Amino acid sequence: MGEIINVQELFGENVFNDKVMLEKLPKKVYKELHKTIDDGKELDPMIAEVVAGAMKEWAIEKGATHYTHWFQPLTGFTAEKHDAFITAPKADGSVQLEFSGKELIKGEPDASSFPSGGLRATFEARGYTAWDCTSPAFVRQDAAGAILCIPTAFCSYTGEALDQKTPLLRSMEAIQAQTLRLLRVLGNTTSRKVKPSVGVEQEYFIVDRAKYLKRKDLIFTGRTLFGAMPPKGQELDDHYFGVIRPRIAAFMKDVNKELWKLGVSAKTQHNEVAPAQHELAPIYAECNVAADHNQIIMETLKRVAEEHGLQCLLHEKPFAGVNGSGKHNNWSLTTDDGINLLDPGKTPHENIQFLLILTCILRAVDKHADLLRESAADVGNDHRLGANEAPPAIISVFLGDQLQDVLTQLIDTGEATHSLKGGTLHTGVKTLPDFAKDATDRNRTSPFAFTGNKFEFRMVGSRDSVAECNVVLNTIVAEAFSDACDVLEKAEDVSVAVHDLIKKYASEHQRIVFNGNGYSEEWVAEAERRGLPNIKSMVDAIPALVTEKAVNLFEKFHVFTRTELESRAEIQYEGYSKAINIEARAMIDIASKHIIPAVLRFNKSLSDTVNTMNQTGVETDVPMDMLRESAHLLSETKKRLIKLTEVTDRATEMEVGREQAVYYYEEVCTAMEALRVPVDELEMIVDKEMWPMPSYGDLLFEV
């Protein structure tokens, strides 16, 4: 019998959560801390001092020797600097363990080497981390021992945000203020808080680590730069939701245990479409906590995989020819008194509050489609979006038959008098129960789909922080609510004004609604006719950050300043160029040092075989044909390798910025794709024992 896991005892055991605070803190301190967490009240330093002492004692009980301010700089990863609890030794050689309120509230990591997009000169090193008490501290146990991790924001000496958390918290304040404003206009006087609630579905690949370590492209870039498709891919759909293999199941069991200890409510696990691809999904959490939890999930997946002799690949497209990985950001708005503002109820046509919120969201997405697309822009996502495996690069909203019908009634007649019902699903089998079905189907090709009581943004890349897309979602919806309130607060008859506004927004922004097949070429043409942007690459998406429309939006709600937006655009361009440069250099290195020598050895073997066969008078047509084909492809490989080297060298000489990034996209990526073609054909010819790296078949099917 396998290990028995008591989830209730395990869950949150390494989290300084509300239960622990209630137990460890004096009642007065507990209440004051909650005022900060719940009401946004400024934290009293004396309260912080008491909390720090309790947090230290609790962490030491868990075996912690160090603490760290755990933050999310603009590198795409988390960052941490560990400090031991010990003080300077006393005269007798003993030490004390201390952790002050000041150390809890503020840290000073060196900011000079983190991306800043020109906000900081390289000699200006000071940066600050500030405790985010709305996301609970936790003790992480790994090879370094036990570390007290304190979620923090990270900003520069001059106050600009240098991280993902700071703008996310700002956007959450903005949407709360504007949603409460809207609710008050609609007569709600009881709700005191509104928070965006987020559930993040995380896709990932798992391969054997020993094979991974023989693939320099995976090590350097996270994806395979070369690789011929195996005889079998995902065409049989047999991996999807299939029985989880024992080695993967053991890995998943340990992932769940580690996540549950850290208070991450990991709920769903299954095989995804591509071979060796899987998915993990937690239960919803408040937006800020969900973003932190997703970072914990990614770190845990990678760490536990290594412990099992496996490797977790979070790149959006680690293998050409099979589906890539993303993460689905399920977003909704909930009040402190338990109301999901995106729940249409059983009769959506009568739910005026829901219809106003819905049409405001349609307006927000239509007006800022470019920003929403940019929030999912990533080097790896360029390989995934629009490839009939993920949403297209065109932003549209799926509403389903029921809500589409309600909007059509509003647009055509000004009144919605009914809502479509789901009816009963008859299975046709007597022993199976008939059951009520939903009023609408789902649409996996839609980038922004309404799925019952939430919107699912499906474009985000598997490695990316979900903070970025939620910053955009929170802020654009806050603007739409604000604009609606500007109208409604001046109205003599609010109910009439609400009705008129719903019809106006539904009519003006119906172009963003599309319920059909987003993978079809017909949709591309239809989207162009509607005037919807089709932003195909990361370099094309980045300019959306610095349009006057974007600057006005973010500055109005104090989420970003113009300077912060300009810096983030520069960071994106630089990051894109560096990523492609690493990929190109890796291709050059692998082709020069591994593939070409391997093919030469193979050709020599063929040549020796031909000579031997000639001496014995045996027909040599087959080896000669193979030798000619291999020699031709080798020649093509060399030519294309030279071309890639030339354009890569030229790119590195250019000044960092948009022009360089565009050159990498248009010239270097094209040369990389060209080089891959003959190499992948050579892999199908060369003796497998001579090929210098594990094949796709080895990686995808031998775990």
Disulfide bonds with the S-S distance in Angstrom:
none
